[in-house]
Protein backbone atom coordinates (compact mmCIF):
# COMPACT_ATOMS: atom_id res chain seq x y z
CA UNK A 1 0.00 0.00 0.00
CA UNK A 2 1.31 3.41 -0.96
CA UNK A 3 -0.02 6.86 -0.11
CA UNK A 4 -0.53 9.15 -3.13
CA UNK A 5 -1.79 12.53 -1.98
CA UNK A 6 -4.90 11.93 0.14
CA UNK A 7 -5.35 8.38 -1.13
CA UNK A 8 -3.83 5.08 -0.08
CA UNK A 9 -3.76 2.57 -2.92
CA UNK A 10 -2.68 -1.00 -3.50
CA UNK A 11 0.12 -0.88 -6.02
CA UNK A 12 3.19 -2.54 -7.41
CA UNK A 13 6.36 -1.03 -8.77
CA UNK A 14 7.60 -1.98 -12.23
CA UNK A 15 11.26 -1.57 -13.05
CA UNK A 16 12.28 -0.98 -16.65
CA UNK A 17 15.92 -1.68 -17.48
CA UNK A 18 17.06 0.28 -20.53
CA UNK A 19 20.69 0.50 -21.60
CA UNK A 20 21.72 -0.54 -18.07
CA UNK A 21 19.66 2.29 -16.64
CA UNK A 22 16.75 1.67 -14.28
CA UNK A 23 13.44 3.51 -14.63
CA UNK A 24 10.56 2.97 -12.23
CA UNK A 25 6.80 3.06 -12.67
CA UNK A 26 4.23 3.03 -9.89
CA UNK A 27 1.34 0.86 -11.06
CA UNK A 28 -2.06 1.03 -9.40
CA UNK A 29 -3.73 -2.37 -9.13
CA UNK A 30 -7.51 -2.45 -9.40
CA UNK A 31 -10.28 -4.94 -10.02
CA UNK A 32 -10.23 -3.80 -13.63
CA UNK A 33 -7.93 -6.16 -15.56
CA UNK A 34 -6.29 -3.21 -17.32
CA UNK A 35 -3.10 -1.78 -15.90
CA UNK A 36 -3.32 1.82 -14.72
CA UNK A 37 0.00 3.58 -14.36
CA UNK A 38 -0.32 6.51 -11.97
CA UNK A 39 3.19 7.81 -11.58
CA UNK A 40 6.51 7.85 -13.32
CA UNK A 41 9.10 7.62 -10.58
CA UNK A 42 12.23 8.43 -12.59
CA UNK A 43 11.82 9.63 -16.11
CA UNK A 44 13.73 12.88 -16.24
CA UNK A 45 16.12 11.48 -18.79
CA UNK A 46 14.13 10.90 -21.96
CA UNK A 47 16.76 8.53 -23.34
CA UNK A 48 14.38 5.97 -21.87
CA UNK A 49 12.33 6.38 -25.01
CA UNK A 50 15.19 6.33 -27.51
CA UNK A 51 14.29 3.92 -30.29
CA UNK A 52 11.52 2.71 -27.99
CA UNK A 53 11.77 -1.02 -28.17
CA UNK A 54 12.17 -3.62 -26.85
CA UNK A 55 12.26 -3.11 -23.09
CA UNK A 56 12.83 -5.70 -20.40
CA UNK A 57 10.41 -5.55 -17.50
CA UNK A 58 10.94 -6.74 -13.97
CA UNK A 59 8.28 -6.59 -11.29
CA UNK A 60 9.37 -5.56 -7.86
CA UNK A 61 7.61 -5.63 -4.52
CA UNK A 62 6.78 -2.38 -2.75
CA UNK A 63 9.49 -3.13 -0.22
CA UNK A 64 12.05 -2.55 -2.99
CA UNK A 65 10.46 0.63 -4.23
CA UNK A 66 12.70 3.64 -4.93
CA UNK A 67 12.51 6.88 -3.06
CA UNK A 68 9.74 9.25 -4.02
CA UNK A 69 10.73 11.97 -6.49
CA UNK A 70 11.81 15.21 -4.91
CA UNK A 71 9.10 17.84 -4.76
CA UNK A 72 9.69 20.97 -6.79
CA UNK A 73 10.95 23.82 -4.68
CA UNK A 74 9.32 27.22 -4.76
CA UNK A 75 12.71 28.74 -3.92
CA UNK A 76 13.66 28.58 -7.60
CA UNK A 77 10.87 30.95 -8.58
CA UNK A 78 12.36 33.95 -10.31
CA UNK A 79 11.73 37.39 -8.75
CA UNK A 80 8.58 39.05 -10.04
CA UNK A 81 7.73 35.91 -12.01
CA UNK A 82 4.15 35.59 -13.21
CA UNK A 83 2.46 32.97 -10.95
CA UNK A 84 0.60 31.56 -13.95
CA UNK A 85 3.88 31.09 -15.80
CA UNK A 86 5.29 29.30 -12.77
CA UNK A 87 2.23 27.04 -12.66
CA UNK A 88 2.65 26.17 -16.34
CA UNK A 89 6.28 25.36 -15.78
CA UNK A 90 5.42 22.98 -12.98
CA UNK A 91 2.84 21.25 -15.12
CA UNK A 92 5.56 19.97 -17.42
CA UNK A 93 6.89 17.62 -14.75
CA UNK A 94 5.56 14.09 -14.42
CA UNK A 95 3.50 13.93 -11.22
CA UNK A 96 1.08 11.51 -9.57
CA UNK A 97 -1.77 12.61 -11.84
CA UNK A 98 0.13 11.78 -15.01
CA UNK A 99 -0.80 8.55 -16.73
CA UNK A 100 2.08 6.80 -18.45
CA UNK A 101 1.66 3.81 -20.68
CA UNK A 102 3.77 0.71 -20.96
CA UNK A 103 5.25 -0.15 -24.32
CA UNK A 104 4.99 -3.67 -25.64
CA UNK A 105 7.90 -5.65 -27.01
CA UNK A 106 7.22 -5.28 -30.72
CA UNK A 107 7.83 -2.05 -32.65
CA UNK A 108 5.04 -0.12 -34.40
CA UNK A 109 4.30 -0.30 -38.09
CA UNK A 110 1.00 0.61 -39.71
CA UNK A 111 -1.28 3.60 -39.19
CA UNK A 112 -4.75 2.07 -39.09
CA UNK A 113 -4.40 0.80 -35.55
CA UNK A 114 -3.77 4.31 -34.23
CA UNK A 115 -6.81 5.90 -35.84
CA UNK A 116 -9.25 3.12 -34.97
CA UNK A 117 -8.03 2.65 -31.41
CA UNK A 118 -8.15 6.39 -30.87
CA UNK A 119 -11.69 6.93 -32.11
CA UNK A 120 -13.01 3.91 -30.24
CA UNK A 121 -12.68 5.97 -27.07
CA UNK A 122 -15.66 8.25 -27.69
CA UNK A 123 -17.81 9.72 -30.42
CA UNK A 124 -20.07 12.53 -29.29
CA UNK A 125 -17.76 14.41 -26.95
CA UNK A 126 -15.01 15.20 -29.44
CA UNK A 127 -14.36 17.28 -32.51
CA UNK A 128 -11.99 15.69 -35.00
CA UNK A 129 -9.70 17.99 -36.97
CA UNK A 130 -7.70 15.58 -39.11
CA UNK A 131 -5.13 15.51 -41.79
CA UNK A 132 -5.59 13.16 -44.76
CA UNK A 133 -4.76 9.77 -43.21
CA UNK A 134 -7.67 9.30 -40.83
CA UNK A 135 -10.43 7.63 -42.88
CA UNK A 136 -10.61 4.99 -40.16
CA UNK A 137 -11.96 7.64 -37.80
CA UNK A 138 -14.79 8.47 -40.19
CA UNK A 139 -15.52 4.82 -40.91
CA UNK A 140 -15.83 4.09 -37.19
CA UNK A 141 -18.12 7.07 -36.68
CA UNK A 142 -20.53 5.92 -39.36
CA UNK A 143 -19.35 7.46 -42.64
CA UNK A 144 -20.65 5.03 -45.27
CA UNK A 145 -18.78 3.51 -48.18
CA UNK A 146 -21.13 5.42 -50.47
CA UNK A 147 -20.06 8.68 -48.82
CA UNK A 148 -16.39 7.76 -49.20
CA UNK A 149 -16.68 6.88 -52.88
CA UNK A 150 -18.91 9.88 -53.62
CA UNK A 151 -16.25 12.20 -52.23
CA UNK A 152 -13.47 10.43 -54.11
CA UNK A 153 -15.31 10.82 -57.42
CA UNK A 154 -16.91 14.18 -56.64
CA UNK A 155 -20.50 13.28 -57.54
CA UNK A 156 -23.84 14.59 -56.27
CA UNK A 157 -23.59 12.45 -53.17
CA UNK A 158 -20.49 14.33 -52.03
CA UNK A 159 -21.30 16.79 -49.24
CA UNK A 160 -18.47 18.96 -50.57
CA UNK A 161 -20.20 19.12 -53.96
CA UNK A 162 -17.10 17.92 -55.79
CA UNK A 163 -15.06 20.97 -54.85
CA UNK A 164 -12.40 19.20 -52.77
CA UNK A 165 -9.50 17.00 -53.75
CA UNK A 166 -10.03 13.24 -53.31
CA UNK A 167 -9.64 11.89 -49.73
CA UNK A 168 -10.40 15.36 -48.33
CA UNK A 169 -13.41 14.11 -46.41
CA UNK A 170 -15.59 16.02 -43.99
CA UNK A 171 -18.80 15.44 -42.07
CA UNK A 172 -20.68 18.00 -40.00
CA UNK A 173 -22.99 15.40 -38.46
CA UNK A 174 -20.00 13.30 -37.33
CA UNK A 175 -18.03 16.25 -35.87
CA UNK A 176 -15.28 15.74 -38.46
CA UNK A 177 -13.79 18.88 -39.98
CA UNK A 178 -13.00 18.77 -43.68
CA UNK A 179 -9.42 17.79 -44.43
CA UNK A 180 -7.14 20.50 -45.82
CA UNK A 181 -4.04 19.79 -47.91
CA UNK A 182 -1.36 22.10 -46.45
CA UNK A 183 0.72 20.50 -43.73
CA UNK A 184 0.09 21.68 -40.13
CA UNK A 185 -2.57 24.31 -40.89
CA UNK A 186 -5.13 22.25 -38.97
CA UNK A 187 -3.26 22.56 -35.67
CA UNK A 188 -3.88 26.25 -34.82
CA UNK A 189 -7.44 25.84 -36.09
CA UNK A 190 -7.91 22.90 -33.75
CA UNK A 191 -6.68 24.93 -30.78
CA UNK A 192 -9.14 27.68 -31.66
CA UNK A 193 -11.98 25.17 -31.79
CA UNK A 194 -10.90 23.74 -28.42
CA UNK A 195 -10.81 27.19 -26.88
CA UNK A 196 -14.34 27.81 -28.19
CA UNK A 197 -15.48 24.64 -26.40
CA UNK A 198 -13.81 25.90 -23.25
CA UNK A 199 -15.53 29.29 -23.44
CA UNK A 200 -18.88 27.60 -24.02
CA UNK A 201 -18.20 25.37 -20.99
CA UNK A 202 -18.73 22.22 -23.05
CA UNK A 203 -17.68 18.87 -21.60
CA UNK A 204 -15.83 18.02 -24.77
CA UNK A 205 -12.41 18.24 -26.35
CA UNK A 206 -10.78 18.43 -29.76
CA UNK A 207 -8.40 15.87 -31.20
CA UNK A 208 -6.13 16.78 -34.08
CA UNK A 209 -3.77 14.52 -36.01
CA UNK A 210 -0.36 15.10 -37.56
CA UNK A 211 2.87 13.34 -38.43
CA UNK A 212 6.48 13.77 -37.44
CA UNK A 213 7.15 15.92 -40.51
CA UNK A 214 4.54 18.41 -39.37
CA UNK A 215 6.71 19.36 -36.41
CA UNK A 216 9.06 21.14 -38.84
CA UNK A 217 6.29 23.62 -39.66
CA UNK A 218 5.83 26.86 -37.76
CA UNK A 219 2.12 26.17 -37.27
CA UNK A 220 3.02 23.25 -35.01
CA UNK A 221 4.94 25.44 -32.59
CA UNK A 222 2.38 28.23 -32.71
CA UNK A 223 -0.39 25.73 -31.93
CA UNK A 224 1.41 24.25 -28.92
CA UNK A 225 2.11 27.64 -27.41
CA UNK A 226 -1.44 28.79 -28.16
CA UNK A 227 -2.90 25.67 -26.50
CA UNK A 228 -0.64 25.91 -23.43
CA UNK A 229 -1.33 29.59 -22.77
CA UNK A 230 -5.09 29.26 -23.25
CA UNK A 231 -5.22 25.85 -21.52
CA UNK A 232 -7.36 24.52 -24.32
CA UNK A 233 -8.93 21.04 -24.04
CA UNK A 234 -7.20 19.41 -26.98
CA UNK A 235 -5.37 16.17 -27.78
CA UNK A 236 -2.48 16.49 -30.23
CA UNK A 237 -2.09 12.99 -31.67
CA UNK A 238 1.22 12.66 -33.47
CA UNK A 239 1.80 9.59 -35.60
CA UNK A 240 5.57 9.38 -35.65
CA UNK A 241 6.18 6.88 -38.43
CA UNK A 242 9.86 7.63 -38.90
CA UNK A 243 9.62 9.24 -42.33
CA UNK A 244 8.34 12.55 -43.69
CA UNK A 245 8.04 11.26 -47.27
CA UNK A 246 11.77 10.54 -47.82
CA UNK A 247 13.18 12.50 -44.88
CA UNK A 248 13.98 10.38 -41.79
CA UNK A 249 13.33 11.77 -38.33
CA UNK A 250 17.08 11.95 -37.70
CA UNK A 251 17.19 14.72 -40.30
CA UNK A 252 14.00 16.38 -39.02
CA UNK A 253 15.05 17.22 -35.47
CA UNK A 254 17.66 16.49 -32.82
CA UNK A 255 15.22 16.12 -29.95
CA UNK A 256 14.19 12.73 -28.60
CA UNK A 257 10.99 12.46 -30.61
CA UNK A 258 7.96 14.74 -30.45
CA UNK A 259 6.62 14.27 -26.92
CA UNK A 260 9.49 16.20 -25.37
CA UNK A 261 8.64 19.20 -27.54
CA UNK A 262 5.32 19.45 -25.73
CA UNK A 263 7.08 19.68 -22.37
CA UNK A 264 9.06 22.65 -23.65
CA UNK A 265 5.79 24.51 -24.24
CA UNK A 266 4.19 23.45 -20.97
CA UNK A 267 1.98 20.80 -22.58
CA UNK A 268 1.60 17.45 -20.83
CA UNK A 269 3.06 14.79 -23.11
CA UNK A 270 3.41 11.03 -23.37
CA UNK A 271 4.53 8.43 -25.88
CA UNK A 272 2.76 5.19 -26.72
CA UNK A 273 3.37 2.14 -28.88
CA UNK A 274 1.34 2.98 -31.98
CA UNK A 275 1.56 -0.64 -33.03
CA UNK A 276 -0.52 -1.71 -30.04
CA UNK A 277 -4.25 -1.09 -30.43
CA UNK A 278 -4.98 -1.52 -26.74
CA UNK A 279 -2.16 0.79 -25.69
CA UNK A 280 -3.39 3.53 -28.02
CA UNK A 281 -6.95 3.06 -26.79
CA UNK A 282 -5.87 3.37 -23.16
CA UNK A 283 -3.63 6.36 -23.83
CA UNK A 284 -6.28 8.34 -25.68
CA UNK A 285 -8.96 7.49 -23.15
CA UNK A 286 -6.78 8.85 -20.35
CA UNK A 287 -5.76 11.87 -22.43
CA UNK A 288 -9.39 12.67 -23.20
CA UNK A 289 -10.31 12.53 -19.53
CA UNK A 290 -7.47 14.88 -18.66
CA UNK A 291 -8.29 17.28 -21.49
CA UNK A 292 -11.96 17.56 -20.48
CA UNK A 293 -11.77 17.40 -16.70
CA UNK A 294 -8.60 19.44 -16.27
CA UNK A 295 -9.17 21.70 -19.30
CA UNK A 296 -5.67 21.33 -20.65
CA UNK A 297 -3.81 20.23 -23.80
CA UNK A 298 -2.16 16.82 -24.13
CA UNK A 299 0.32 15.46 -26.67
CA UNK A 300 0.26 11.75 -27.43
CA UNK A 301 3.13 10.58 -29.62
CA UNK A 302 2.28 7.23 -31.21
CA UNK A 303 5.31 5.44 -32.64
CA UNK A 304 4.27 3.74 -35.88
CA UNK A 305 6.81 2.95 -38.58
CA UNK A 306 5.62 3.56 -42.15
CA UNK A 307 6.06 0.28 -43.99
CA UNK A 308 4.30 1.33 -47.19
CA UNK A 309 5.45 3.90 -49.71
CA UNK A 310 4.41 7.47 -48.98
CA UNK A 311 2.04 7.41 -51.96
CA UNK A 312 1.37 5.44 -55.12
CA UNK A 313 3.96 7.59 -56.92
CA UNK A 314 6.64 6.99 -54.29
CA UNK A 315 9.31 4.28 -54.41
CA UNK A 316 10.67 4.18 -50.88
CA UNK A 317 13.46 1.75 -51.79
CA UNK A 318 15.30 4.75 -53.23
CA UNK A 319 15.89 6.12 -49.75
CA UNK A 320 15.73 3.06 -47.45
CA UNK A 321 16.71 -0.59 -47.74
CA UNK A 322 14.36 -3.45 -48.52
CA UNK A 323 15.70 -5.23 -45.44
CA UNK A 324 14.50 -2.37 -43.25
CA UNK A 325 11.05 -2.48 -44.83
CA UNK A 326 10.73 -6.22 -44.39
CA UNK A 327 11.95 -6.04 -40.81
CA UNK A 328 9.02 -3.77 -39.94
CA UNK A 329 6.54 -5.54 -42.18
CA UNK A 330 6.92 -8.64 -40.02
CA UNK A 331 5.76 -6.51 -37.09
CA UNK A 332 2.52 -5.43 -38.72
CA UNK A 333 0.16 -3.88 -36.17
CA UNK A 334 -2.96 -5.33 -37.79
CA UNK A 335 -1.55 -8.86 -37.76
CA UNK A 336 -0.48 -8.37 -34.17
CA UNK A 337 -3.96 -7.36 -33.07
CA UNK A 338 -5.53 -10.18 -35.08
CA UNK A 339 -3.30 -12.75 -33.39
CA UNK A 340 -4.37 -11.40 -30.01
CA UNK A 341 -8.11 -11.66 -30.67
CA UNK A 342 -7.62 -15.09 -32.26
CA UNK A 343 -5.74 -16.23 -29.17
CA UNK A 344 -8.73 -15.17 -27.08
CA UNK A 345 -11.09 -17.13 -29.33
CA UNK A 346 -12.86 -14.05 -30.71
CA UNK A 347 -11.74 -14.44 -34.33
CA UNK A 348 -10.54 -17.10 -36.74
CA UNK A 349 -8.80 -17.43 -40.10
CA UNK A 350 -12.09 -18.48 -41.68
CA UNK A 351 -13.85 -15.36 -40.39
CA UNK A 352 -10.92 -13.26 -41.60
CA UNK A 353 -11.18 -14.59 -45.15
CA UNK A 354 -14.95 -14.18 -45.22
CA UNK A 355 -14.73 -10.64 -43.83
CA UNK A 356 -12.08 -9.58 -46.35
CA UNK A 357 -14.06 -11.01 -49.24
CA UNK A 358 -17.31 -9.35 -48.16
CA UNK A 359 -15.59 -6.02 -47.56
CA UNK A 360 -13.89 -6.03 -50.95
CA UNK A 361 -17.22 -6.76 -52.63
CA UNK A 362 -18.93 -3.90 -50.76
CA UNK A 363 -16.18 -1.45 -51.76
CA UNK A 364 -16.35 -2.43 -55.44
CA UNK A 365 -20.14 -2.10 -55.45
CA UNK A 366 -19.93 1.33 -53.83
CA UNK A 367 -17.39 2.44 -56.44
CA UNK A 368 -19.62 1.26 -59.28
CA UNK A 369 -22.60 3.17 -57.89
CA UNK A 370 -20.49 6.29 -57.40
CA UNK A 371 -19.24 6.13 -60.98
CA UNK A 372 -22.82 5.98 -62.26
CA UNK A 373 -24.00 8.94 -60.19
CA UNK A 374 -24.04 12.28 -61.98
CA UNK A 375 -21.87 15.17 -60.93
CA UNK A 376 -23.05 18.30 -59.06
CA UNK A 377 -24.43 21.05 -61.33
CA UNK A 378 -22.11 23.66 -62.79
CA UNK A 379 -23.72 26.35 -60.63
CA UNK A 380 -22.25 24.76 -57.49
CA UNK A 381 -18.83 26.04 -58.51
CA UNK A 382 -19.89 29.53 -57.55
CA UNK A 383 -22.20 29.10 -54.54
CA UNK A 384 -21.85 28.64 -50.77
CA UNK A 385 -19.19 31.33 -50.30
CA UNK A 386 -21.01 34.64 -50.64
CA UNK A 387 -24.57 35.54 -49.70
CA UNK A 388 -24.86 37.25 -53.08
CA UNK A 389 -22.56 36.09 -55.88
CA UNK A 390 -20.14 38.98 -56.66
CA UNK A 391 -19.65 40.37 -60.15
CA UNK A 392 -16.28 38.72 -60.80
CA UNK A 393 -17.74 35.24 -60.13
CA UNK A 394 -20.78 36.01 -62.27
CA UNK A 395 -18.38 36.94 -65.07
CA UNK A 396 -16.46 33.69 -64.65
CA UNK A 397 -19.67 31.66 -64.81
CA UNK A 398 -20.69 33.42 -68.05
CA UNK A 399 -17.25 32.73 -69.50
CA UNK A 400 -17.53 28.99 -68.75
CA UNK A 401 -21.05 28.76 -70.18
CA UNK A 402 -19.96 30.53 -73.34
CA UNK A 403 -17.10 28.04 -73.74
CA UNK A 404 -19.53 25.13 -73.31
CA UNK A 405 -21.91 26.56 -75.91
CA UNK A 406 -19.05 26.90 -78.39
CA UNK A 407 -17.71 23.36 -77.85
CA UNK A 408 -20.55 21.27 -76.37
CA UNK A 409 -18.97 17.97 -77.46
CA UNK A 410 -15.97 18.61 -75.24
CA UNK A 411 -18.04 19.11 -72.08
CA UNK A 412 -18.74 16.06 -69.83
CA UNK A 413 -22.29 14.84 -70.26
CA UNK A 414 -22.68 13.82 -66.60
CA UNK A 415 -22.36 17.40 -65.27
CA UNK A 416 -25.71 19.25 -65.40
CA UNK A 417 -25.43 22.71 -66.90
C-alpha positions in Angstrom: 0.0 0.0 0.0 1.3 3.4 -1.0 0.0 6.9 -0.1 -0.5 9.2 -3.1 -1.8 12.5 -2.0 -4.9 11.9 0.1 -5.4 8.4 -1.1 -3.8 5.1 -0.1 -3.8 2.6 -2.9 -2.7 -1.0 -3.5 0.1 -0.9 -6.0 3.2 -2.5 -7.4 6.4 -1.0 -8.8 7.6 -2.0 -12.2 11.3 -1.6 -13.0 12.3 -1.0 -16.6 15.9 -1.7 -17.5 17.1 0.3 -20.5 20.7 0.5 -21.6 21.7 -0.5 -18.1 19.7 2.3 -16.6 16.7 1.7 -14.3 13.4 3.5 -14.6 10.6 3.0 -12.2 6.8 3.1 -12.7 4.2 3.0 -9.9 1.3 0.9 -11.1 -2.1 1.0 -9.4 -3.7 -2.4 -9.1 -7.5 -2.4 -9.4 -10.3 -4.9 -10.0 -10.2 -3.8 -13.6 -7.9 -6.2 -15.6 -6.3 -3.2 -17.3 -3.1 -1.8 -15.9 -3.3 1.8 -14.7 0.0 3.6 -14.4 -0.3 6.5 -12.0 3.2 7.8 -11.6 6.5 7.8 -13.3 9.1 7.6 -10.6 12.2 8.4 -12.6 11.8 9.6 -16.1 13.7 12.9 -16.2 16.1 11.5 -18.8 14.1 10.9 -22.0 16.8 8.5 -23.3 14.4 6.0 -21.9 12.3 6.4 -25.0 15.2 6.3 -27.5 14.3 3.9 -30.3 11.5 2.7 -28.0 11.8 -1.0 -28.2 12.2 -3.6 -26.8 12.3 -3.1 -23.1 12.8 -5.7 -20.4 10.4 -5.6 -17.5 10.9 -6.7 -14.0 8.3 -6.6 -11.3 9.4 -5.6 -7.9 7.6 -5.6 -4.5 6.8 -2.4 -2.7 9.5 -3.1 -0.2 12.0 -2.5 -3.0 10.5 0.6 -4.2 12.7 3.6 -4.9 12.5 6.9 -3.1 9.7 9.2 -4.0 10.7 12.0 -6.5 11.8 15.2 -4.9 9.1 17.8 -4.8 9.7 21.0 -6.8 10.9 23.8 -4.7 9.3 27.2 -4.8 12.7 28.7 -3.9 13.7 28.6 -7.6 10.9 30.9 -8.6 12.4 34.0 -10.3 11.7 37.4 -8.7 8.6 39.0 -10.0 7.7 35.9 -12.0 4.1 35.6 -13.2 2.5 33.0 -11.0 0.6 31.6 -14.0 3.9 31.1 -15.8 5.3 29.3 -12.8 2.2 27.0 -12.7 2.7 26.2 -16.3 6.3 25.4 -15.8 5.4 23.0 -13.0 2.8 21.2 -15.1 5.6 20.0 -17.4 6.9 17.6 -14.7 5.6 14.1 -14.4 3.5 13.9 -11.2 1.1 11.5 -9.6 -1.8 12.6 -11.8 0.1 11.8 -15.0 -0.8 8.6 -16.7 2.1 6.8 -18.5 1.7 3.8 -20.7 3.8 0.7 -21.0 5.2 -0.1 -24.3 5.0 -3.7 -25.6 7.9 -5.6 -27.0 7.2 -5.3 -30.7 7.8 -2.0 -32.7 5.0 -0.1 -34.4 4.3 -0.3 -38.1 1.0 0.6 -39.7 -1.3 3.6 -39.2 -4.7 2.1 -39.1 -4.4 0.8 -35.5 -3.8 4.3 -34.2 -6.8 5.9 -35.8 -9.2 3.1 -35.0 -8.0 2.7 -31.4 -8.1 6.4 -30.9 -11.7 6.9 -32.1 -13.0 3.9 -30.2 -12.7 6.0 -27.1 -15.7 8.2 -27.7 -17.8 9.7 -30.4 -20.1 12.5 -29.3 -17.8 14.4 -26.9 -15.0 15.2 -29.4 -14.4 17.3 -32.5 -12.0 15.7 -35.0 -9.7 18.0 -37.0 -7.7 15.6 -39.1 -5.1 15.5 -41.8 -5.6 13.2 -44.8 -4.8 9.8 -43.2 -7.7 9.3 -40.8 -10.4 7.6 -42.9 -10.6 5.0 -40.2 -12.0 7.6 -37.8 -14.8 8.5 -40.2 -15.5 4.8 -40.9 -15.8 4.1 -37.2 -18.1 7.1 -36.7 -20.5 5.9 -39.4 -19.3 7.5 -42.6 -20.6 5.0 -45.3 -18.8 3.5 -48.2 -21.1 5.4 -50.5 -20.1 8.7 -48.8 -16.4 7.8 -49.2 -16.7 6.9 -52.9 -18.9 9.9 -53.6 -16.3 12.2 -52.2 -13.5 10.4 -54.1 -15.3 10.8 -57.4 -16.9 14.2 -56.6 -20.5 13.3 -57.5 -23.8 14.6 -56.3 -23.6 12.4 -53.2 -20.5 14.3 -52.0 -21.3 16.8 -49.2 -18.5 19.0 -50.6 -20.2 19.1 -54.0 -17.1 17.9 -55.8 -15.1 21.0 -54.8 -12.4 19.2 -52.8 -9.5 17.0 -53.8 -10.0 13.2 -53.3 -9.6 11.9 -49.7 -10.4 15.4 -48.3 -13.4 14.1 -46.4 -15.6 16.0 -44.0 -18.8 15.4 -42.1 -20.7 18.0 -40.0 -23.0 15.4 -38.5 -20.0 13.3 -37.3 -18.0 16.3 -35.9 -15.3 15.7 -38.5 -13.8 18.9 -40.0 -13.0 18.8 -43.7 -9.4 17.8 -44.4 -7.1 20.5 -45.8 -4.0 19.8 -47.9 -1.4 22.1 -46.5 0.7 20.5 -43.7 0.1 21.7 -40.1 -2.6 24.3 -40.9 -5.1 22.2 -39.0 -3.3 22.6 -35.7 -3.9 26.2 -34.8 -7.4 25.8 -36.1 -7.9 22.9 -33.7 -6.7 24.9 -30.8 -9.1 27.7 -31.7 -12.0 25.2 -31.8 -10.9 23.7 -28.4 -10.8 27.2 -26.9 -14.3 27.8 -28.2 -15.5 24.6 -26.4 -13.8 25.9 -23.3 -15.5 29.3 -23.4 -18.9 27.6 -24.0 -18.2 25.4 -21.0 -18.7 22.2 -23.0 -17.7 18.9 -21.6 -15.8 18.0 -24.8 -12.4 18.2 -26.3 -10.8 18.4 -29.8 -8.4 15.9 -31.2 -6.1 16.8 -34.1 -3.8 14.5 -36.0 -0.4 15.1 -37.6 2.9 13.3 -38.4 6.5 13.8 -37.4 7.2 15.9 -40.5 4.5 18.4 -39.4 6.7 19.4 -36.4 9.1 21.1 -38.8 6.3 23.6 -39.7 5.8 26.9 -37.8 2.1 26.2 -37.3 3.0 23.2 -35.0 4.9 25.4 -32.6 2.4 28.2 -32.7 -0.4 25.7 -31.9 1.4 24.2 -28.9 2.1 27.6 -27.4 -1.4 28.8 -28.2 -2.9 25.7 -26.5 -0.6 25.9 -23.4 -1.3 29.6 -22.8 -5.1 29.3 -23.2 -5.2 25.9 -21.5 -7.4 24.5 -24.3 -8.9 21.0 -24.0 -7.2 19.4 -27.0 -5.4 16.2 -27.8 -2.5 16.5 -30.2 -2.1 13.0 -31.7 1.2 12.7 -33.5 1.8 9.6 -35.6 5.6 9.4 -35.7 6.2 6.9 -38.4 9.9 7.6 -38.9 9.6 9.2 -42.3 8.3 12.5 -43.7 8.0 11.3 -47.3 11.8 10.5 -47.8 13.2 12.5 -44.9 14.0 10.4 -41.8 13.3 11.8 -38.3 17.1 11.9 -37.7 17.2 14.7 -40.3 14.0 16.4 -39.0 15.0 17.2 -35.5 17.7 16.5 -32.8 15.2 16.1 -30.0 14.2 12.7 -28.6 11.0 12.5 -30.6 8.0 14.7 -30.5 6.6 14.3 -26.9 9.5 16.2 -25.4 8.6 19.2 -27.5 5.3 19.5 -25.7 7.1 19.7 -22.4 9.1 22.7 -23.7 5.8 24.5 -24.2 4.2 23.5 -21.0 2.0 20.8 -22.6 1.6 17.4 -20.8 3.1 14.8 -23.1 3.4 11.0 -23.4 4.5 8.4 -25.9 2.8 5.2 -26.7 3.4 2.1 -28.9 1.3 3.0 -32.0 1.6 -0.6 -33.0 -0.5 -1.7 -30.0 -4.3 -1.1 -30.4 -5.0 -1.5 -26.7 -2.2 0.8 -25.7 -3.4 3.5 -28.0 -6.9 3.1 -26.8 -5.9 3.4 -23.2 -3.6 6.4 -23.8 -6.3 8.3 -25.7 -9.0 7.5 -23.2 -6.8 8.9 -20.4 -5.8 11.9 -22.4 -9.4 12.7 -23.2 -10.3 12.5 -19.5 -7.5 14.9 -18.7 -8.3 17.3 -21.5 -12.0 17.6 -20.5 -11.8 17.4 -16.7 -8.6 19.4 -16.3 -9.2 21.7 -19.3 -5.7 21.3 -20.6 -3.8 20.2 -23.8 -2.2 16.8 -24.1 0.3 15.5 -26.7 0.3 11.7 -27.4 3.1 10.6 -29.6 2.3 7.2 -31.2 5.3 5.4 -32.6 4.3 3.7 -35.9 6.8 3.0 -38.6 5.6 3.6 -42.1 6.1 0.3 -44.0 4.3 1.3 -47.2 5.4 3.9 -49.7 4.4 7.5 -49.0 2.0 7.4 -52.0 1.4 5.4 -55.1 4.0 7.6 -56.9 6.6 7.0 -54.3 9.3 4.3 -54.4 10.7 4.2 -50.9 13.5 1.7 -51.8 15.3 4.8 -53.2 15.9 6.1 -49.7 15.7 3.1 -47.4 16.7 -0.6 -47.7 14.4 -3.5 -48.5 15.7 -5.2 -45.4 14.5 -2.4 -43.3 11.1 -2.5 -44.8 10.7 -6.2 -44.4 11.9 -6.0 -40.8 9.0 -3.8 -39.9 6.5 -5.5 -42.2 6.9 -8.6 -40.0 5.8 -6.5 -37.1 2.5 -5.4 -38.7 0.2 -3.9 -36.2 -3.0 -5.3 -37.8 -1.5 -8.9 -37.8 -0.5 -8.4 -34.2 -4.0 -7.4 -33.1 -5.5 -10.2 -35.1 -3.3 -12.8 -33.4 -4.4 -11.4 -30.0 -8.1 -11.7 -30.7 -7.6 -15.1 -32.3 -5.7 -16.2 -29.2 -8.7 -15.2 -27.1 -11.1 -17.1 -29.3 -12.9 -14.1 -30.7 -11.7 -14.4 -34.3 -10.5 -17.1 -36.7 -8.8 -17.4 -40.1 -12.1 -18.5 -41.7 -13.9 -15.4 -40.4 -10.9 -13.3 -41.6 -11.2 -14.6 -45.2 -14.9 -14.2 -45.2 -14.7 -10.6 -43.8 -12.1 -9.6 -46.4 -14.1 -11.0 -49.2 -17.3 -9.4 -48.2 -15.6 -6.0 -47.6 -13.9 -6.0 -51.0 -17.2 -6.8 -52.6 -18.9 -3.9 -50.8 -16.2 -1.5 -51.8 -16.4 -2.4 -55.4 -20.1 -2.1 -55.5 -19.9 1.3 -53.8 -17.4 2.4 -56.4 -19.6 1.3 -59.3 -22.6 3.2 -57.9 -20.5 6.3 -57.4 -19.2 6.1 -61.0 -22.8 6.0 -62.3 -24.0 8.9 -60.2 -24.0 12.3 -62.0 -21.9 15.2 -60.9 -23.0 18.3 -59.1 -24.4 21.1 -61.3 -22.1 23.7 -62.8 -23.7 26.3 -60.6 -22.3 24.8 -57.5 -18.8 26.0 -58.5 -19.9 29.5 -57.5 -22.2 29.1 -54.5 -21.9 28.6 -50.8 -19.2 31.3 -50.3 -21.0 34.6 -50.6 -24.6 35.5 -49.7 -24.9 37.2 -53.1 -22.6 36.1 -55.9 -20.1 39.0 -56.7 -19.6 40.4 -60.1 -16.3 38.7 -60.8 -17.7 35.2 -60.1 -20.8 36.0 -62.3 -18.4 36.9 -65.1 -16.5 33.7 -64.7 -19.7 31.7 -64.8 -20.7 33.4 -68.1 -17.2 32.7 -69.5 -17.5 29.0 -68.8 -21.1 28.8 -70.2 -20.0 30.5 -73.3 -17.1 28.0 -73.7 -19.5 25.1 -73.3 -21.9 26.6 -75.9 -19.0 26.9 -78.4 -17.7 23.4 -77.8 -20.6 21.3 -76.4 -19.0 18.0 -77.5 -16.0 18.6 -75.2 -18.0 19.1 -72.1 -18.7 16.1 -69.8 -22.3 14.8 -70.3 -22.7 13.8 -66.6 -22.4 17.4 -65.3 -25.7 19.2 -65.4 -25.4 22.7 -66.9 
